[in-house]
Amino acid sequence: MSDTPSLHDQAVTRLRKRRDFHGHIAAYVVVNGFLWAVWAVSGALGGTWFPWPIFLMLAWGIGLALNAWDVYWRREITEEDIRAEVARLSGTR
């Protein structure tokens, strides 16, 4: 039997990655919305308006962007990639 995953297995993996990514987006929106609400309330009550949630949004946004790249734009490893790496490791290139 081949070690290559079937098309069904590949499809399931990709669908799970997309679903997880959509959950990641939902968490990002909800949590950051809450943080901005806390910022607005604390600014109104305390008079301090430094936009501190932006740092959390940017840091988490980097992770979200990397997750999007992995889900939508990362190229799959092909048999040719594997053969080239084996050749490189064995020094027969």
PyMOL commands that set and color helices and strands:
alter all, ss='L'
color gray80, all
select helices_A, chain A and resi 7-46+53-73+79-90
alter helices_A, ss='H'
color red, helices_A
deselect
rebuild
show_as cartoon
